[in-house]
């Protein structure tokens, strides 16, 4: 199953919490990624957040099948509220970011915890 939301006005924290059939998510206009939005989505493999500016706590926690999160459309490094946003996400999960922001992303508060997973595209 895939969710591709263009209208994110109704997206709230925990919107997809524990959805075990969701495999892919794209939030084309979501700038504020709420806390726990995709927490526990155990089948989730890919996420695309092209305009994210803020990532809430535990947003992707326990997404144990996650292969990558694509932030490559972002023009700024989003604020990462807490390092637990990616708790129990596989170490092999890539965090795709714009090459021009690679160093800034790897050294930003809380993001530096995931520097080995951050790749420029």
Jmol script that loads the backbone (N, CA, C; Angstrom):
load data "model"
ATOM      1  N   UNK A   1       0.833  -1.182   0.000  1.00  0.00           N
ATOM      2  CA  UNK A   1       0.000   0.000   0.000  1.00  0.00           C
ATOM      3  C   UNK A   1       0.880   1.248   0.000  1.00  0.00           C
ATOM      4  N   UNK A   2       0.380   2.276  -0.680  1.00  0.00           N
ATOM      5  CA  UNK A   2       1.096   3.538  -0.781  1.00  0.00           C
ATOM      6  C   UNK A   2       0.171   4.682  -0.407  1.00  0.00           C
ATOM      7  N   UNK A   3       0.713   5.663   0.281  1.00  0.00           N
ATOM      8  CA  UNK A   3      -0.031   6.886   0.542  1.00  0.00           C
ATOM      9  C   UNK A   3       0.740   8.020  -0.123  1.00  0.00           C
ATOM     10  N   UNK A   4       0.040   8.820  -0.915  1.00  0.00           N
ATOM     11  CA  UNK A   4       0.621   9.978  -1.581  1.00  0.00           C
ATOM     12  C   UNK A   4      -0.308  11.144  -1.300  1.00  0.00           C
ATOM     13  N   UNK A   5       0.042  11.937  -0.318  1.00  0.00           N
ATOM     14  CA  UNK A   5      -0.827  13.025   0.104  1.00  0.00           C
ATOM     15  C   UNK A   5      -0.383  14.358  -0.472  1.00  0.00           C
ATOM     16  N   UNK A   6      -1.263  14.987  -1.214  1.00  0.00           N
ATOM     17  CA  UNK A   6      -1.021  16.335  -1.703  1.00  0.00           C
ATOM     18  C   UNK A   6      -1.577  17.353  -0.702  1.00  0.00           C
ATOM     19  N   UNK A   7      -2.742  17.066  -0.137  1.00  0.00           N
ATOM     20  CA  UNK A   7      -3.357  17.944   0.851  1.00  0.00           C
ATOM     21  C   UNK A   7      -3.000  17.413   2.236  1.00  0.00           C
ATOM     22  N   UNK A   8      -2.146  18.118   2.915  1.00  0.00           N
ATOM     23  CA  UNK A   8      -1.684  17.652   4.221  1.00  0.00           C
ATOM     24  C   UNK A   8      -2.302  18.450   5.364  1.00  0.00           C
ATOM     25  N   UNK A   9      -3.348  19.202   5.079  1.00  0.00           N
ATOM     26  CA  UNK A   9      -3.947  20.034   6.114  1.00  0.00           C
ATOM     27  C   UNK A   9      -4.544  19.217   7.253  1.00  0.00           C
ATOM     28  N   UNK A  10      -4.907  17.974   6.987  1.00  0.00           N
ATOM     29  CA  UNK A  10      -5.514  17.130   8.011  1.00  0.00           C
ATOM     30  C   UNK A  10      -4.528  16.145   8.648  1.00  0.00           C
ATOM     31  N   UNK A  11      -3.265  16.184   8.239  1.00  0.00           N
ATOM     32  CA  UNK A  11      -2.272  15.273   8.793  1.00  0.00           C
ATOM     33  C   UNK A  11      -1.893  15.746  10.191  1.00  0.00           C
ATOM     34  N   UNK A  12      -2.087  14.882  11.147  1.00  0.00           N
ATOM     35  CA  UNK A  12      -1.783  15.189  12.542  1.00  0.00           C
ATOM     36  C   UNK A  12      -0.793  14.153  13.086  1.00  0.00           C
ATOM     37  N   UNK A  13      -0.271  14.393  14.276  1.00  0.00           N
ATOM     38  CA  UNK A  13       0.602  13.432  14.919  1.00  0.00           C
ATOM     39  C   UNK A  13      -0.070  12.074  15.026  1.00  0.00           C
ATOM     40  N   UNK A  14       0.670  11.038  14.844  1.00  0.00           N
ATOM     41  CA  UNK A  14       0.201   9.648  14.934  1.00  0.00           C
ATOM     42  C   UNK A  14      -0.789   9.266  13.832  1.00  0.00           C
ATOM     43  N   UNK A  15      -0.879  10.040  12.747  1.00  0.00           N
ATOM     44  CA  UNK A  15      -1.851   9.768  11.677  1.00  0.00           C
ATOM     45  C   UNK A  15      -1.795   8.337  11.151  1.00  0.00           C
ATOM     46  N   UNK A  16      -0.587   7.795  10.994  1.00  0.00           N
ATOM     47  CA  UNK A  16      -0.442   6.448  10.443  1.00  0.00           C
ATOM     48  C   UNK A  16       0.221   5.494  11.432  1.00  0.00           C
ATOM     49  N   UNK A  17       0.244   5.879  12.693  1.00  0.00           N
ATOM     50  CA  UNK A  17       0.893   5.098  13.754  1.00  0.00           C
ATOM     51  C   UNK A  17       0.423   3.643  13.693  1.00  0.00           C
ATOM     52  N   UNK A  18       1.387   2.729  13.594  1.00  0.00           N
ATOM     53  CA  UNK A  18       1.089   1.307  13.664  1.00  0.00           C
ATOM     54  C   UNK A  18       0.440   0.709  12.428  1.00  0.00           C
ATOM     55  N   UNK A  19       0.442   1.420  11.321  1.00  0.00           N
ATOM     56  CA  UNK A  19      -0.152   0.888  10.093  1.00  0.00           C
ATOM     57  C   UNK A  19       0.806  -0.163   9.520  1.00  0.00           C
ATOM     58  N   UNK A  20       0.439  -1.411   9.625  1.00  0.00           N
ATOM     59  CA  UNK A  20       1.357  -2.493   9.252  1.00  0.00           C
ATOM     60  C   UNK A  20       1.302  -2.866   7.772  1.00  0.00           C
ATOM     61  N   UNK A  21       0.420  -2.249   6.988  1.00  0.00           N
ATOM     62  CA  UNK A  21       0.353  -2.576   5.562  1.00  0.00           C
ATOM     63  C   UNK A  21       0.936  -1.476   4.679  1.00  0.00           C
ATOM     64  N   UNK A  22       1.274  -0.340   5.254  1.00  0.00           N
ATOM     65  CA  UNK A  22       1.818   0.781   4.485  1.00  0.00           C
ATOM     66  C   UNK A  22       3.261   0.505   4.104  1.00  0.00           C
ATOM     67  N   UNK A  23       3.570   0.563   2.788  1.00  0.00           N
ATOM     68  CA  UNK A  23       4.921   0.277   2.305  1.00  0.00           C
ATOM     69  C   UNK A  23       5.655   1.505   1.798  1.00  0.00           C
ATOM     70  N   UNK A  24       4.911   2.537   1.396  1.00  0.00           N
ATOM     71  CA  UNK A  24       5.520   3.725   0.823  1.00  0.00           C
ATOM     72  C   UNK A  24       4.675   4.948   1.182  1.00  0.00           C
ATOM     73  N   UNK A  25       5.339   6.061   1.465  1.00  0.00           N
ATOM     74  CA  UNK A  25       4.627   7.292   1.801  1.00  0.00           C
ATOM     75  C   UNK A  25       5.326   8.479   1.153  1.00  0.00           C
ATOM     76  N   UNK A  26       4.527   9.350   0.537  1.00  0.00           N
ATOM     77  CA  UNK A  26       5.041  10.600  -0.010  1.00  0.00           C
ATOM     78  C   UNK A  26       4.126  11.728   0.458  1.00  0.00           C
ATOM     79  N   UNK A  27       4.749  12.728   1.078  1.00  0.00           N
ATOM     80  CA  UNK A  27       4.021  13.884   1.575  1.00  0.00           C
ATOM     81  C   UNK A  27       4.562  15.114   0.844  1.00  0.00           C
ATOM     82  N   UNK A  28       3.988  15.401  -0.309  1.00  0.00           N
ATOM     83  CA  UNK A  28       4.510  16.423  -1.215  1.00  0.00           C
ATOM     84  C   UNK A  28       4.543  17.823  -0.624  1.00  0.00           C
ATOM     85  N   UNK A  29       3.623  18.145   0.275  1.00  0.00           N
ATOM     86  CA  UNK A  29       3.534  19.515   0.789  1.00  0.00           C
ATOM     87  C   UNK A  29       3.702  19.618   2.304  1.00  0.00           C
ATOM     88  N   UNK A  30       4.120  18.549   2.938  1.00  0.00           N
ATOM     89  CA  UNK A  30       4.210  18.534   4.400  1.00  0.00           C
ATOM     90  C   UNK A  30       5.515  19.176   4.864  1.00  0.00           C
ATOM     91  N   UNK A  31       5.407  20.354   5.484  1.00  0.00           N
ATOM     92  CA  UNK A  31       6.601  21.026   5.997  1.00  0.00           C
ATOM     93  C   UNK A  31       6.873  20.655   7.448  1.00  0.00           C
ATOM     94  N   UNK A  32       5.821  20.425   8.217  1.00  0.00           N
ATOM     95  CA  UNK A  32       5.946  20.077   9.629  1.00  0.00           C
ATOM     96  C   UNK A  32       5.545  18.611   9.796  1.00  0.00           C
ATOM     97  N   UNK A  33       6.520  17.736   9.937  1.00  0.00           N
ATOM     98  CA  UNK A  33       6.264  16.307  10.080  1.00  0.00           C
ATOM     99  C   UNK A  33       5.925  16.042  11.547  1.00  0.00           C
ATOM    100  N   UNK A  34       4.672  15.706  11.836  1.00  0.00           N
ATOM    101  CA  UNK A  34       4.252  15.566  13.232  1.00  0.00           C
ATOM    102  C   UNK A  34       4.921  14.398  13.957  1.00  0.00           C
ATOM    103  N   UNK A  35       4.966  14.513  15.263  1.00  0.00           N
ATOM    104  CA  UNK A  35       5.479  13.435  16.105  1.00  0.00           C
ATOM    105  C   UNK A  35       4.702  12.157  15.850  1.00  0.00           C
ATOM    106  N   UNK A  36       5.407  11.049  15.799  1.00  0.00           N
ATOM    107  CA  UNK A  36       4.837   9.704  15.696  1.00  0.00           C
ATOM    108  C   UNK A  36       3.995   9.460  14.442  1.00  0.00           C
ATOM    109  N   UNK A  37       4.120  10.284  13.415  1.00  0.00           N
ATOM    110  CA  UNK A  37       3.260  10.164  12.239  1.00  0.00           C
ATOM    111  C   UNK A  37       3.310   8.775  11.600  1.00  0.00           C
ATOM    112  N   UNK A  38       4.494   8.191  11.513  1.00  0.00           N
ATOM    113  CA  UNK A  38       4.640   6.874  10.889  1.00  0.00           C
ATOM    114  C   UNK A  38       5.218   5.847  11.852  1.00  0.00           C
ATOM    115  N   UNK A  39       5.199   6.133  13.120  1.00  0.00           N
ATOM    116  CA  UNK A  39       5.770   5.220  14.112  1.00  0.00           C
ATOM    117  C   UNK A  39       5.120   3.840  14.023  1.00  0.00           C
ATOM    118  N   UNK A  40       5.957   2.817  14.034  1.00  0.00           N
ATOM    119  CA  UNK A  40       5.471   1.447  14.068  1.00  0.00           C
ATOM    120  C   UNK A  40       4.906   0.941  12.755  1.00  0.00           C
ATOM    121  N   UNK A  41       5.175   1.638  11.665  1.00  0.00           N
ATOM    122  CA  UNK A  41       4.745   1.141  10.347  1.00  0.00           C
ATOM    123  C   UNK A  41       5.785   0.113   9.903  1.00  0.00           C
ATOM    124  N   UNK A  42       5.600  -1.109  10.310  1.00  0.00           N
ATOM    125  CA  UNK A  42       6.623  -2.143  10.180  1.00  0.00           C
ATOM    126  C   UNK A  42       6.893  -2.589   8.748  1.00  0.00           C
ATOM    127  N   UNK A  43       5.988  -2.354   7.810  1.00  0.00           N
ATOM    128  CA  UNK A  43       6.201  -2.729   6.411  1.00  0.00           C
ATOM    129  C   UNK A  43       6.736  -1.556   5.584  1.00  0.00           C
ATOM    130  N   UNK A  44       6.815  -0.374   6.175  1.00  0.00           N
ATOM    131  CA  UNK A  44       7.217   0.830   5.452  1.00  0.00           C
ATOM    132  C   UNK A  44       8.652   0.708   4.952  1.00  0.00           C
ATOM    133  N   UNK A  45       8.830   0.919   3.636  1.00  0.00           N
ATOM    134  CA  UNK A  45      10.158   0.810   3.018  1.00  0.00           C
ATOM    135  C   UNK A  45      10.711   2.150   2.573  1.00  0.00           C
ATOM    136  N   UNK A  46       9.835   3.043   2.062  1.00  0.00           N
ATOM    137  CA  UNK A  46      10.311   4.320   1.535  1.00  0.00           C
ATOM    138  C   UNK A  46       9.407   5.466   1.965  1.00  0.00           C
ATOM    139  N   UNK A  47      10.053   6.626   2.183  1.00  0.00           N
ATOM    140  CA  UNK A  47       9.339   7.849   2.541  1.00  0.00           C
ATOM    141  C   UNK A  47       9.954   8.982   1.739  1.00  0.00           C
ATOM    142  N   UNK A  48       9.097   9.842   1.186  1.00  0.00           N
ATOM    143  CA  UNK A  48       9.577  11.017   0.464  1.00  0.00           C
ATOM    144  C   UNK A  48       8.957  12.261   1.091  1.00  0.00           C
ATOM    145  N   UNK A  49       9.827  13.179   1.523  1.00  0.00           N
ATOM    146  CA  UNK A  49       9.413  14.424   2.176  1.00  0.00           C
ATOM    147  C   UNK A  49      10.165  15.589   1.520  1.00  0.00           C
ATOM    148  N   UNK A  50       9.704  16.061   0.363  1.00  0.00           N
ATOM    149  CA  UNK A  50      10.468  17.044  -0.409  1.00  0.00           C
ATOM    150  C   UNK A  50      10.519  18.461   0.151  1.00  0.00           C
ATOM    151  N   UNK A  51       9.644  18.812   1.083  1.00  0.00           N
ATOM    152  CA  UNK A  51       9.651  20.183   1.598  1.00  0.00           C
ATOM    153  C   UNK A  51       9.690  20.238   3.128  1.00  0.00           C
ATOM    154  N   UNK A  52      10.080  19.169   3.775  1.00  0.00           N
ATOM    155  CA  UNK A  52      10.087  19.118   5.241  1.00  0.00           C
ATOM    156  C   UNK A  52      10.999  20.187   5.828  1.00  0.00           C
ATOM    157  N   UNK A  53      10.522  20.827   6.888  1.00  0.00           N
ATOM    158  CA  UNK A  53      11.311  21.823   7.606  1.00  0.00           C
ATOM    159  C   UNK A  53      11.439  21.485   9.092  1.00  0.00           C
ATOM    160  N   UNK A  54      10.628  20.550   9.548  1.00  0.00           N
ATOM    161  CA  UNK A  54      10.636  20.149  10.958  1.00  0.00           C
ATOM    162  C   UNK A  54      10.213  18.682  11.042  1.00  0.00           C
ATOM    163  N   UNK A  55      10.952  17.885  11.813  1.00  0.00           N
ATOM    164  CA  UNK A  55      10.634  16.473  12.029  1.00  0.00           C
ATOM    165  C   UNK A  55      10.368  16.277  13.519  1.00  0.00           C
ATOM    166  N   UNK A  56       9.164  15.849  13.868  1.00  0.00           N
ATOM    167  CA  UNK A  56       8.778  15.651  15.253  1.00  0.00           C
ATOM    168  C   UNK A  56       9.376  14.388  15.864  1.00  0.00           C
ATOM    169  N   UNK A  57       9.319  14.300  17.177  1.00  0.00           N
ATOM    170  CA  UNK A  57       9.894  13.159  17.882  1.00  0.00           C
ATOM    171  C   UNK A  57       9.178  11.858  17.489  1.00  0.00           C
ATOM    172  N   UNK A  58       9.961  10.807  17.441  1.00  0.00           N
ATOM    173  CA  UNK A  58       9.487   9.449  17.139  1.00  0.00           C
ATOM    174  C   UNK A  58       8.725   9.346  15.808  1.00  0.00           C
ATOM    175  N   UNK A  59       8.953  10.264  14.885  1.00  0.00           N
ATOM    176  CA  UNK A  59       8.220  10.287  13.611  1.00  0.00           C
ATOM    177  C   UNK A  59       8.332   8.966  12.843  1.00  0.00           C
ATOM    178  N   UNK A  60       9.513   8.338  12.881  1.00  0.00           N
ATOM    179  CA  UNK A  60       9.742   7.099  12.130  1.00  0.00           C
ATOM    180  C   UNK A  60      10.162   5.941  13.035  1.00  0.00           C
ATOM    181  N   UNK A  61       9.999   6.114  14.320  1.00  0.00           N
ATOM    182  CA  UNK A  61      10.417   5.094  15.287  1.00  0.00           C
ATOM    183  C   UNK A  61       9.752   3.750  14.978  1.00  0.00           C
ATOM    184  N   UNK A  62      10.522   2.700  15.085  1.00  0.00           N
ATOM    185  CA  UNK A  62      10.059   1.318  14.904  1.00  0.00           C
ATOM    186  C   UNK A  62       9.617   1.005  13.474  1.00  0.00           C
ATOM    187  N   UNK A  63      10.085   1.776  12.512  1.00  0.00           N
ATOM    188  CA  UNK A  63       9.869   1.445  11.093  1.00  0.00           C
ATOM    189  C   UNK A  63      11.013   0.509  10.688  1.00  0.00           C
ATOM    190  N   UNK A  64      10.871  -0.726  11.046  1.00  0.00           N
ATOM    191  CA  UNK A  64      11.960  -1.698  10.989  1.00  0.00           C
ATOM    192  C   UNK A  64      12.318  -2.172   9.581  1.00  0.00           C
ATOM    193  N   UNK A  65      11.499  -1.831   8.586  1.00  0.00           N
ATOM    194  CA  UNK A  65      11.781  -2.231   7.200  1.00  0.00           C
ATOM    195  C   UNK A  65      12.232  -1.060   6.336  1.00  0.00           C
ATOM    196  N   UNK A  66      12.410   0.097   6.941  1.00  0.00           N
ATOM    197  CA  UNK A  66      12.708   1.306   6.177  1.00  0.00           C
ATOM    198  C   UNK A  66      14.041   1.195   5.446  1.00  0.00           C
ATOM    199  N   UNK A  67      14.001   1.442   4.130  1.00  0.00           N
ATOM    200  CA  UNK A  67      15.195   1.384   3.291  1.00  0.00           C
ATOM    201  C   UNK A  67      15.779   2.765   3.040  1.00  0.00           C
ATOM    202  N   UNK A  68      14.891   3.762   2.833  1.00  0.00           N
ATOM    203  CA  UNK A  68      15.373   5.133   2.682  1.00  0.00           C
ATOM    204  C   UNK A  68      14.268   6.146   2.965  1.00  0.00           C
ATOM    205  N   UNK A  69      14.756   7.339   3.346  1.00  0.00           N
ATOM    206  CA  UNK A  69      13.900   8.508   3.483  1.00  0.00           C
ATOM    207  C   UNK A  69      14.496   9.551   2.552  1.00  0.00           C
ATOM    208  N   UNK A  70      13.683  10.081   1.653  1.00  0.00           N
ATOM    209  CA  UNK A  70      14.162  11.000   0.628  1.00  0.00           C
ATOM    210  C   UNK A  70      13.784  12.444   0.972  1.00  0.00           C
ATOM    211  N   UNK A  71      14.803  13.206   1.337  1.00  0.00           N
ATOM    212  CA  UNK A  71      14.648  14.626   1.608  1.00  0.00           C
ATOM    213  C   UNK A  71      15.295  15.445   0.483  1.00  0.00           C
ATOM    214  N   UNK A  72      15.583  14.832  -0.658  1.00  0.00           N
ATOM    215  CA  UNK A  72      16.387  15.471  -1.701  1.00  0.00           C
ATOM    216  C   UNK A  72      15.769  16.731  -2.291  1.00  0.00           C
ATOM    217  N   UNK A  73      14.474  16.933  -2.102  1.00  0.00           N
ATOM    218  CA  UNK A  73      13.836  18.145  -2.603  1.00  0.00           C
ATOM    219  C   UNK A  73      13.898  19.309  -1.633  1.00  0.00           C
ATOM    220  N   UNK A  74      14.425  19.083  -0.451  1.00  0.00           N
ATOM    221  CA  UNK A  74      14.459  20.128   0.573  1.00  0.00           C
ATOM    222  C   UNK A  74      15.509  21.201   0.243  1.00  0.00           C
ATOM    223  N   UNK A  75      15.159  22.451   0.533  1.00  0.00           N
ATOM    224  CA  UNK A  75      16.100  23.549   0.297  1.00  0.00           C
ATOM    225  C   UNK A  75      16.790  23.992   1.584  1.00  0.00           C
ATOM    226  N   UNK A  76      16.365  23.429   2.712  1.00  0.00           N
ATOM    227  CA  UNK A  76      16.976  23.702   4.018  1.00  0.00           C
ATOM    228  C   UNK A  76      17.067  22.392   4.795  1.00  0.00           C
ATOM    229  N   UNK A  77      17.945  22.354   5.775  1.00  0.00           N
ATOM    230  CA  UNK A  77      18.029  21.202   6.666  1.00  0.00           C
ATOM    231  C   UNK A  77      16.886  21.317   7.668  1.00  0.00           C
ATOM    232  N   UNK A  78      15.986  20.343   7.695  1.00  0.00           N
ATOM    233  CA  UNK A  78      14.873  20.427   8.646  1.00  0.00           C
ATOM    234  C   UNK A  78      15.364  20.330  10.095  1.00  0.00           C
ATOM    235  N   UNK A  79      14.677  20.986  10.975  1.00  0.00           N
ATOM    236  CA  UNK A  79      14.951  20.842  12.403  1.00  0.00           C
ATOM    237  C   UNK A  79      14.517  19.441  12.813  1.00  0.00           C
ATOM    238  N   UNK A  80      15.400  18.717  13.462  1.00  0.00           N
ATOM    239  CA  UNK A  80      15.089  17.382  13.971  1.00  0.00           C
ATOM    240  C   UNK A  80      14.880  17.524  15.471  1.00  0.00           C
ATOM    241  N   UNK A  81      13.618  17.410  15.900  1.00  0.00           N
ATOM    242  CA  UNK A  81      13.263  17.677  17.292  1.00  0.00           C
ATOM    243  C   UNK A  81      14.029  16.797  18.274  1.00  0.00           C
ATOM    244  N   UNK A  82      14.241  15.532  17.910  1.00  0.00           N
ATOM    245  CA  UNK A  82      14.874  14.596  18.833  1.00  0.00           C
ATOM    246  C   UNK A  82      15.534  13.462  18.049  1.00  0.00           C
ATOM    247  N   UNK A  83      16.612  12.912  18.593  1.00  0.00           N
ATOM    248  CA  UNK A  83      17.270  11.792  17.918  1.00  0.00           C
ATOM    249  C   UNK A  83      16.409  10.545  17.909  1.00  0.00           C
ATOM    250  N   UNK A  84      15.369  10.489  18.728  1.00  0.00           N
ATOM    251  CA  UNK A  84      14.525   9.295  18.745  1.00  0.00           C
ATOM    252  C   UNK A  84      13.564   9.229  17.548  1.00  0.00           C
ATOM    253  N   UNK A  85      13.636  10.209  16.666  1.00  0.00           N
ATOM    254  CA  UNK A  85      12.788  10.194  15.467  1.00  0.00           C
ATOM    255  C   UNK A  85      13.043   8.941  14.635  1.00  0.00           C
ATOM    256  N   UNK A  86      14.268   8.425  14.679  1.00  0.00           N
ATOM    257  CA  UNK A  86      14.653   7.265  13.885  1.00  0.00           C
ATOM    258  C   UNK A  86      15.016   6.050  14.747  1.00  0.00           C
ATOM    259  N   UNK A  87      14.539   6.001  15.965  1.00  0.00           N
ATOM    260  CA  UNK A  87      14.847   4.881  16.859  1.00  0.00           C
ATOM    261  C   UNK A  87      14.299   3.579  16.282  1.00  0.00           C
ATOM    262  N   UNK A  88      15.109   2.545  16.284  1.00  0.00           N
ATOM    263  CA  UNK A  88      14.777   1.209  15.775  1.00  0.00           C
ATOM    264  C   UNK A  88      14.541   1.181  14.265  1.00  0.00           C
ATOM    265  N   UNK A  89      15.125   2.146  13.553  1.00  0.00           N
ATOM    266  CA  UNK A  89      15.168   2.117  12.095  1.00  0.00           C
ATOM    267  C   UNK A  89      16.480   1.429  11.735  1.00  0.00           C
ATOM    268  N   UNK A  90      16.492   0.562  10.714  1.00  0.00           N
ATOM    269  CA  UNK A  90      17.726  -0.152  10.370  1.00  0.00           C
ATOM    270  C   UNK A  90      18.910   0.791  10.102  1.00  0.00           C
ATOM    271  N   UNK A  91      20.076   0.390  10.524  1.00  0.00           N
ATOM    272  CA  UNK A  91      21.287   1.172  10.278  1.00  0.00           C
ATOM    273  C   UNK A  91      21.584   1.291   8.788  1.00  0.00           C
ATOM    274  N   UNK A  92      21.020   0.398   7.997  1.00  0.00           N
ATOM    275  CA  UNK A  92      21.225   0.420   6.541  1.00  0.00           C
ATOM    276  C   UNK A  92      20.291   1.404   5.833  1.00  0.00           C
ATOM    277  N   UNK A  93      19.376   2.008   6.556  1.00  0.00           N
ATOM    278  CA  UNK A  93      18.436   2.973   5.977  1.00  0.00           C
ATOM    279  C   UNK A  93      19.196   4.235   5.555  1.00  0.00           C
ATOM    280  N   UNK A  94      19.044   4.620   4.286  1.00  0.00           N
ATOM    281  CA  UNK A  94      19.685   5.834   3.772  1.00  0.00           C
ATOM    282  C   UNK A  94      18.786   7.036   3.993  1.00  0.00           C
ATOM    283  N   UNK A  95      19.413   8.144   4.351  1.00  0.00           N
ATOM    284  CA  UNK A  95      18.717   9.418   4.459  1.00  0.00           C
ATOM    285  C   UNK A  95      19.248  10.262   3.306  1.00  0.00           C
ATOM    286  N   UNK A  96      18.446  10.360   2.240  1.00  0.00           N
ATOM    287  CA  UNK A  96      18.871  11.041   1.016  1.00  0.00           C
ATOM    288  C   UNK A  96      18.613  12.536   1.136  1.00  0.00           C
ATOM    289  N   UNK A  97      19.671  13.317   0.900  1.00  0.00           N
ATOM    290  CA  UNK A  97      19.588  14.775   1.033  1.00  0.00           C
ATOM    291  C   UNK A  97      20.243  15.430  -0.190  1.00  0.00           C
ATOM    292  N   UNK A  98      19.951  16.709  -0.439  1.00  0.00           N
ATOM    293  CA  UNK A  98      20.616  17.391  -1.554  1.00  0.00           C
ATOM    294  C   UNK A  98      22.125  17.457  -1.322  1.00  0.00           C
ATOM    295  N   UNK A  99      22.892  17.143  -2.338  1.00  0.00           N
ATOM    296  CA  UNK A  99      24.358  17.154  -2.220  1.00  0.00           C
ATOM    297  C   UNK A  99      24.889  18.479  -1.691  1.00  0.00           C
ATOM    298  N   UNK A 100      24.265  19.588  -2.104  1.00  0.00           N
ATOM    299  CA  UNK A 100      24.717  20.913  -1.682  1.00  0.00           C
ATOM    300  C   UNK A 100      24.580  21.125  -0.173  1.00  0.00           C
ATOM    301  N   UNK A 101      23.702  20.354   0.469  1.00  0.00           N
ATOM    302  CA  UNK A 101      23.479  20.509   1.917  1.00  0.00           C
ATOM    303  C   UNK A 101      24.063  19.354   2.728  1.00  0.00           C
ATOM    304  N   UNK A 102      24.788  18.472   2.078  1.00  0.00           N
ATOM    305  CA  UNK A 102      25.271  17.252   2.740  1.00  0.00           C
ATOM    306  C   UNK A 102      26.031  17.545   4.033  1.00  0.00           C
ATOM    307  N   UNK A 103      27.034  18.397   3.985  1.00  0.00           N
ATOM    308  CA  UNK A 103      27.837  18.673   5.182  1.00  0.00           C
ATOM    309  C   UNK A 103      27.019  19.364   6.262  1.00  0.00           C
ATOM    310  N   UNK A 104      26.167  20.302   5.874  1.00  0.00           N
ATOM    311  CA  UNK A 104      25.322  20.995   6.850  1.00  0.00           C
ATOM    312  C   UNK A 104      24.383  20.010   7.519  1.00  0.00           C
ATOM    313  N   UNK A 105      23.867  19.073   6.752  1.00  0.00           N
ATOM    314  CA  UNK A 105      22.923  18.080   7.281  1.00  0.00           C
ATOM    315  C   UNK A 105      23.628  17.172   8.290  1.00  0.00           C
ATOM    316  N   UNK A 106      24.818  16.701   7.916  1.00  0.00           N
ATOM    317  CA  UNK A 106      25.553  15.761   8.776  1.00  0.00           C
ATOM    318  C   UNK A 106      25.999  16.377  10.103  1.00  0.00           C
ATOM    319  N   UNK A 107      26.123  17.694  10.148  1.00  0.00           N
ATOM    320  CA  UNK A 107      26.606  18.343  11.367  1.00  0.00           C
ATOM    321  C   UNK A 107      25.502  19.065  12.142  1.00  0.00           C
ATOM    322  N   UNK A 108      24.305  19.084  11.614  1.00  0.00           N
ATOM    323  CA  UNK A 108      23.198  19.780  12.277  1.00  0.00           C
ATOM    324  C   UNK A 108      22.802  19.075  13.574  1.00  0.00           C
ATOM    325  N   UNK A 109      22.243  19.859  14.504  1.00  0.00           N
ATOM    326  CA  UNK A 109      21.790  19.305  15.780  1.00  0.00           C
ATOM    327  C   UNK A 109      20.908  18.086  15.550  1.00  0.00           C
ATOM    328  N   UNK A 110      21.178  17.046  16.281  1.00  0.00           N
ATOM    329  CA  UNK A 110      20.470  15.764  16.271  1.00  0.00           C
ATOM    330  C   UNK A 110      20.711  14.954  14.990  1.00  0.00           C
ATOM    331  N   UNK A 111      20.845  15.620  13.841  1.00  0.00           N
ATOM    332  CA  UNK A 111      21.117  14.880  12.601  1.00  0.00           C
ATOM    333  C   UNK A 111      22.499  14.221  12.647  1.00  0.00           C
ATOM    334  N   UNK A 112      23.436  14.824  13.348  1.00  0.00           N
ATOM    335  CA  UNK A 112      24.797  14.291  13.389  1.00  0.00           C
ATOM    336  C   UNK A 112      24.826  12.853  13.903  1.00  0.00           C
ATOM    337  N   UNK A 113      23.835  12.465  14.696  1.00  0.00           N
ATOM    338  CA  UNK A 113      23.715  11.093  15.180  1.00  0.00           C
ATOM    339  C   UNK A 113      23.597  10.107  14.011  1.00  0.00           C
ATOM    340  N   UNK A 114      23.050  10.577  12.903  1.00  0.00           N
ATOM    341  CA  UNK A 114      22.796   9.722  11.733  1.00  0.00           C
ATOM    342  C   UNK A 114      23.725  10.038  10.564  1.00  0.00           C
ATOM    343  N   UNK A 115      24.853  10.697  10.844  1.00  0.00           N
ATOM    344  CA  UNK A 115      25.777  11.140   9.784  1.00  0.00           C
ATOM    345  C   UNK A 115      26.172  10.004   8.843  1.00  0.00           C
ATOM    346  N   UNK A 116      26.348   8.786   9.367  1.00  0.00           N
ATOM    347  CA  UNK A 116      26.762   7.663   8.519  1.00  0.00           C
ATOM    348  C   UNK A 116      25.669   7.205   7.553  1.00  0.00           C
ATOM    349  N   UNK A 117      24.434   7.567   7.832  1.00  0.00           N
ATOM    350  CA  UNK A 117      23.311   7.171   6.977  1.00  0.00           C
ATOM    351  C   UNK A 117      22.918   8.262   5.982  1.00  0.00           C
ATOM    352  N   UNK A 118      23.419   9.475   6.181  1.00  0.00           N
ATOM    353  CA  UNK A 118      23.061  10.604   5.334  1.00  0.00           C
ATOM    354  C   UNK A 118      23.913  10.579   4.070  1.00  0.00           C
ATOM    355  N   UNK A 119      23.227  10.581   2.914  1.00  0.00           N
ATOM    356  CA  UNK A 119      23.930  10.549   1.623  1.00  0.00           C
ATOM    357  C   UNK A 119      23.419  11.667   0.719  1.00  0.00           C
ATOM    358  N   UNK A 120      24.338  12.271  -0.020  1.00  0.00           N
ATOM    359  CA  UNK A 120      23.974  13.321  -0.958  1.00  0.00           C
ATOM    360  C   UNK A 120      23.524  12.730  -2.288  1.00  0.00           C
ATOM    361  N   UNK A 121      22.488  13.310  -2.849  1.00  0.00           N
ATOM    362  CA  UNK A 121      21.980  12.860  -4.157  1.00  0.00           C
ATOM    363  C   UNK A 121      21.798  14.053  -5.085  1.00  0.00           C
TER     364      UNK A 121
END
end "model"
wireframe off; spacefill off
backbone 0.3
color backbone group
